[in-house]
Amino acid sequence: MAAIKRVFSGIQPTGVPQLGNYLGSIKNWVALQKDTDGNKVTSRELFYSVVDLHALTVPRDPKRLHRETIETAAALIACGIDPKHSVLFRQSAVPAHSQLHWALACITPVGWLNRMTQWKSKLQQQQQQEQQTDKNDKNDELSDSAINKLNVHSSAAQGLLTGLFTYPVLMAADVLLYNATHVPVGEDQVQHLEFARDLVMHFNKQYKRDIFTMPTAMLTPSKRIMSLKDPQRKMSKSDPNEQTRITLSDADDQISRKIKKAPTDALRGITYDPISRPGVSNLLSIYAAIRGTDPVSAALSMHAFSNAQLKEAVAEAIVSELAPIRQEMRHLLADKGHIDQVLCSNETKARDVAHANWKTIAECIGLKA
């Protein structure tokens, strides 16, 4: 992998993050601030954004969005993001994000967006939620094959909001605006980064100038963390059942209860097999991500455990990891004005970098920056 010079990544402002966010993204962001010896790295620039513009793709209460944006920023700092070392900022505070979004949208073929899978899964989620309120309609749920066949012209997509359909362009603008060399992504986000890379080549070819840096994916080391109720589905805060996830603000006893109720199976011994043992494997993935090992090694170290013993070990690992974060988060949120001041200070830095790059882009395409 080429030298890491500048990193960009973002997180939606959903308030206090859940465990999947922490293990899949935030923990990795924190690690990028230091080298293998634990010393702060000064040879790379780190830009971490609370992407509040992306939050508008679904209806949000304005006051709640503002509150959850501050809570998300506080959680990032509590997890170890150092605002003096990393540029932590709100996306909406940097106008160039929206400006570049529009410039890129104007050269993006609809066919490219139509191939993106995430808007299709989001559309399915919306339909399922609507069906839960209509008990007489039980046959409209989309199958996996139907999701794959979805396109912008299908009847199921006619209620699709434009922002949800085009948000991959904004994601690309987020990365390209800072000329990021590397982007930490999970397995489910690789398609979006490939989309951004395609836009780089498309833009540079159209305007006959190498304006943008080609970003490289940095796959997060931890496995995807799944729901504590249905280990076939990703852990998410959008699930209405709070028992499906652990949040960074959960108390120790809440964590223990949720893990204790997580599904496993009737097989003896502990093995890592996501296909035939999804529940056990999900718990092993959580344990491994916290302990800095891999799920197979974790399974070998606990091969003689019962499911109850595995759950106890996983709960203890989570509690020990999250307790200091929860305490620091509570301390930070006692002074939300301070969090706002920290963000404002970092947003000046982000705007300086973004505006300088936008000026070059604007001149290239014939606009005044």
Number of C-alpha atoms within 10 A of each C-alpha: 7 7 9 17 14 17 24 23 21 24 22 18 25 20 20 23 24 18 23 24 20 21 22 23 21 26 19 18 25 16 14 20 20 13 11 9 6 9 9 13 13 12 9 16 18 22 24 23 23 24 21 21 18 20 18 15 15 9 8 11 8 10 9 12 18 14 14 19 24 23 23 20 31 27 26 26 20 22 22 16 23 14 18 10 15 19 23 27 27 25 24 16 17 19 13 24 25 16 17 23 21 15 17 19 19 10 12 18 9 12 10 12 18 16 16 18 16 16 25 24 16 14 21 22 16 12 15 16 14 12 16 11 9 10 8 8 11 10 7 11 15 17 10 11 8 12 17 14 11 22 20 18 9 9 10 17 16 10 9 16 13 9 17 18 21 19 20 24 23 22 20 25 24 25 26 27 23 23 21 23 23 23 22 23 22 17 11 10 13 16 16 19 20 15 18 24 20 15 23 21 17 15 20 13 12 11 11 11 11 12 18 21 17 18 22 19 16 17 16 19 17 22 20 21 26 24 22 25 20 14 22 15 13 16 22 21 20 9 14 9 10 14 17 22 25 24 21 27 20 17 14 15 11 16 22 19 13 18 26 19 13 20 18 20 11 8 11 11 14 23 22 22 16 15 9 10 18 19 24 24 25 26 27 30 27 25 24 22 22 20 14 11 14 18 23 16 14 20 24 14 12 17 15 14 17 15 21 12 14 23 24 14 17 23 24 16 17 21 19 12 15 23 16 14 19 21 13 17 23 16 13 19 17 10 11 16 12 13 17 17 11 18 22 16 15 19 21 15 15 23 20 12 16 21 19 14 20 23 14 14 19 16 11 14 12 8 11 11 14
